[in-house]
């Protein structure tokens, strides 16, 4: 494993939320096996701080994530929704979304949706966008002009205008860092400025079967001036996510959910 040079030189304030030395990662491989599919589990530790007037409202939570990734397939599942387990499978031409309610009187109810896709995630649930960005996005980054925001929500709308990205130089081509620029109107409506209101940075990475994967990474999103869909209600809102991989091993092709075409 190796730390990224740039991140090692310039730690942002959120780095305190993750201790690299405490990472426990299990790596399993088969000698001589080709890197067709890689199976990854990870945890996202999230901290949201919202300021309304002079009051601050912090909130913390975690997501558990499981991904399988190849050069023409990805699978993402996790506890992204508050009342359902959600998974998405990109088959090479379609995305199959499978949702199972896990709370309330309808717990256990399941439904499946399928749509044509080029492999770029759209309208991700919760931090699903981040799982795609960190582990699955590499082969599709050349197709997308603007990378979706890692974790859009009511405080942080996914209206990214442009981004600055750097990628690992291997066949998979996952991003090593991304800076997201969102439009923000200046006072009196004089013109629109583009603020760097989001960032993704790999802190530590590893080479597994010839591909470079993040082991730990940081995300920071800020509502900035005019936060909250331009209303200014949530100026200063900030979301910080510290992600770390707990296991990485050779993967198997995921099964298509029952009922999908």
C-alpha positions in Angstrom: 0.0 0.0 0.0 1.2 3.5 -0.7 0.0 6.9 0.4 -0.8 9.5 -2.3 2.0 12.1 -2.4 -0.3 15.1 -2.8 -2.6 14.1 0.0 0.4 13.4 2.2 1.7 16.9 1.6 -1.6 18.7 2.2 -4.0 17.3 4.8 -7.4 18.9 4.9 -9.3 19.4 8.1 -11.3 16.2 7.7 -8.3 14.0 7.9 -8.7 13.8 11.7 -11.8 11.7 11.1 -9.8 8.8 9.8 -6.8 7.0 11.3 -4.8 5.3 8.6 -2.7 3.4 11.1 -5.8 1.7 12.5 -7.0 0.4 9.1 -7.6 -3.3 9.1 -7.9 -4.6 5.6 -8.0 -8.2 4.5 -6.6 -9.0 1.0 -7.2 -12.3 -0.6 -6.0 -13.4 -4.1 -5.4 -16.5 -6.1 -1.9 -16.7 -7.6 -2.0 -16.2 -11.4 -5.6 -15.2 -11.5 -6.7 -12.5 -13.9 -8.2 -9.3 -12.6 -11.7 -9.9 -14.2 -13.8 -9.1 -11.1 -12.8 -7.6 -7.7 -15.0 -7.9 -4.6 -14.8 -5.0 -2.1 -16.4 -4.2 1.2 -16.1 -0.8 2.8 -17.5 1.5 5.4 -18.4 5.2 5.0 -18.3 7.3 8.2 -20.4 10.5 7.7 -20.6 13.7 9.6 -23.1 16.4 8.6 -23.0 19.9 10.2 -25.8 22.3 9.4 -25.9 25.9 10.6 -29.2 27.7 10.7 -28.7 31.2 12.1 -26.4 30.9 15.1 -27.2 27.3 15.8 -25.3 24.2 14.6 -26.9 20.8 14.1 -24.3 18.0 13.8 -25.3 14.5 12.8 -23.2 11.3 12.4 -24.0 8.0 10.7 -22.4 5.1 8.8 -23.0 3.2 5.6 -21.8 -0.4 4.9 -21.0 -1.0 1.2 -20.4 -4.0 -0.9 -19.2 -3.7 -4.5 -18.1 -6.0 -7.3 -16.3 -4.3 -10.2 -14.9 -5.2 -13.6 -14.2 -3.3 -16.8 -17.7 -3.8 -18.1 -19.7 -4.6 -15.0 -20.4 -3.2 -11.6 -22.5 -4.1 -8.6 -23.2 -1.9 -5.6 -25.3 -2.8 -2.5 -25.6 -1.3 1.0 -27.8 0.4 3.6 -28.1 3.6 1.6 -31.8 4.2 2.3 -33.2 4.7 5.8 -35.9 2.0 5.3 -34.6 -0.3 2.6 -31.7 -2.3 1.4 -30.8 -1.2 -2.2 -28.6 -2.7 -4.8 -27.7 -1.8 -8.4 -26.2 -4.1 -11.0 -24.8 -2.7 -14.3 -24.7 -5.6 -16.8 -22.9 -3.8 -19.6 -26.0 -2.4 -21.2 -28.6 -2.1 -18.4 -28.9 -1.2 -14.7 -31.0 -3.4 -12.6 -32.1 -1.9 -9.3 -33.4 -4.1 -6.5 -35.0 -2.7 -3.4 -36.2 -4.5 -0.3 -38.0 -2.7 2.5 -36.6 -3.5 5.9 -38.8 -1.5 8.3 -42.5 -0.9 8.9 -45.6 -2.9 8.1 -44.4 -3.5 4.5 -41.0 -4.9 5.6 -39.9 -7.6 3.2 -41.7 -6.1 0.2 -39.4 -6.2 -2.9 -39.4 -4.5 -6.3 -37.1 -4.3 -9.2 -36.5 -1.7 -11.9 -34.4 -1.9 -15.0 -33.2 0.8 -17.5 -30.8 1.2 -20.3 -27.4 2.6 -19.1 -23.9 3.4 -20.3 -22.5 2.6 -16.9 -22.6 6.1 -15.4 -24.6 6.1 -12.2 -27.7 8.4 -12.1 -29.9 9.5 -9.3 -28.0 7.4 -6.7 -29.6 6.8 -3.3 -27.7 8.4 -0.5 -24.0 7.6 -0.7 -24.5 5.2 -3.6 -22.8 7.8 -5.9 -19.7 7.7 -3.7 -19.5 3.9 -3.9 -19.7 4.2 -7.7 -17.1 6.9 -7.8 -14.6 5.2 -5.5 -14.7 1.7 -6.8 -16.7 1.4 -10.1 -16.4 4.6 -12.1 -13.0 4.2 -13.9 -14.1 2.7 -17.3 -16.9 5.3 -17.6 -15.2 8.6 -16.7 -14.4 9.3 -20.3 -18.1 9.1 -21.2 -19.2 11.7 -18.6 -18.5 15.4 -18.9 -19.4 16.1 -15.2 -19.0 13.5 -12.4 -22.1 13.3 -10.2 -21.7 14.7 -6.7 -20.6 11.9 -4.2 -23.5 12.4 -1.8 -26.3 14.7 -3.0 -29.1 15.6 -0.7 -31.3 18.5 0.3 -28.4 20.6 1.5 -26.1 19.7 -1.4 -28.0 19.5 -4.7 -26.3 17.6 -7.6 -25.9 20.6 -9.9 -22.2 20.3 -10.5 -21.2 22.5 -13.5 -17.7 21.1 -14.0 -15.0 19.1 -12.2 -11.2 18.8 -12.1 -10.2 15.1 -11.9 -7.1 13.0 -11.7 -7.1 9.2 -12.3 -4.8 6.3 -11.6 -2.9 5.2 -14.7 -3.9 1.6 -15.2 -6.5 -0.3 -17.1 -9.3 0.4 -14.6 -8.6 4.1 -14.3 -10.3 4.9 -11.0 -10.1 8.6 -9.8 -7.4 9.6 -7.3 -8.9 13.0 -6.7 -11.9 15.1 -8.0 -12.8 18.7 -7.3 -16.5 19.6 -7.9 -17.5 23.1 -9.0 -21.1 24.2 -8.4 -22.8 27.4 -9.6 -23.4 30.1 -6.9 -25.1 33.4 -7.7 -23.2 36.4 -6.4 -25.0 39.2 -4.5 -27.5 41.4 -6.4 -27.5 38.8 -9.2 -24.5 40.4 -10.9 -23.2 37.1 -12.2 -22.8 33.5 -11.3 -19.6 32.2 -9.8 -18.4 28.6 -9.7 -17.3 27.5 -6.2 -15.2 24.4 -5.5 -17.9 23.1 -3.1 -17.0 19.4 -3.1 -13.9 17.2 -3.2 -12.9 13.6 -3.2 -9.3 12.5 -2.4 -7.7 9.1 -2.0 -5.5 9.0 1.1 -4.1 5.5 0.7 -4.3 3.0 -2.2 -3.3 -0.5 -3.0 -2.6 -2.5 -6.2 -4.7 -5.6 -6.4 -4.3 -7.9 -9.4 -2.9 -5.1 -11.5 -5.6 -2.5 -10.7 -5.2 0.4 -8.2 -8.0 0.7 -5.6 -8.5 3.2 -2.8 -8.0 1.9 0.7 -9.0 5.1 2.5 -10.4 8.3 1.1 -12.0 11.6 2.1 -15.0 13.5 0.8 -16.0 17.0 1.7 -19.1 18.9 0.5 -20.0 22.4 1.5 -23.2 24.3 0.8 -21.2 27.5 0.4 -22.9 30.8 -0.3 -26.6 30.4 -1.3 -26.6 26.9 0.2 -29.8 24.8 0.1 -30.7 24.9 -3.5 -29.8 28.5 -3.8 -32.0 29.7 -0.9 -29.2 30.6 1.4 -31.0 28.8 4.2 -28.2 26.4 4.9 -25.2 28.6 4.3 -22.2 26.9 5.9 -23.6 23.3 5.8 -20.9 20.8 5.5 -20.7 17.0 4.9 -17.6 15.1 5.6 -17.2 11.4 4.7 -14.2 9.2 5.7 -14.2 5.9 3.8 -12.1 2.9 4.3 -12.0 -0.6 2.7 -12.3 -3.5 5.1 -11.8 -6.3 2.5 -10.7 -6.8 -1.1 -10.6 -10.1 -2.9 -11.2 -11.7 -6.3 -14.9 -11.5 -7.1 -17.6 -13.6 -8.7 -20.3 -12.4 -11.2 -23.3 -11.1 -9.2 -26.7 -12.8 -9.8 -29.3 -10.8 -11.6 -32.2 -10.1 -9.2 -35.2 -12.4 -9.6 -37.9 -10.8 -11.8 -35.5 -8.6 -13.7 -35.7 -8.9 -17.5 
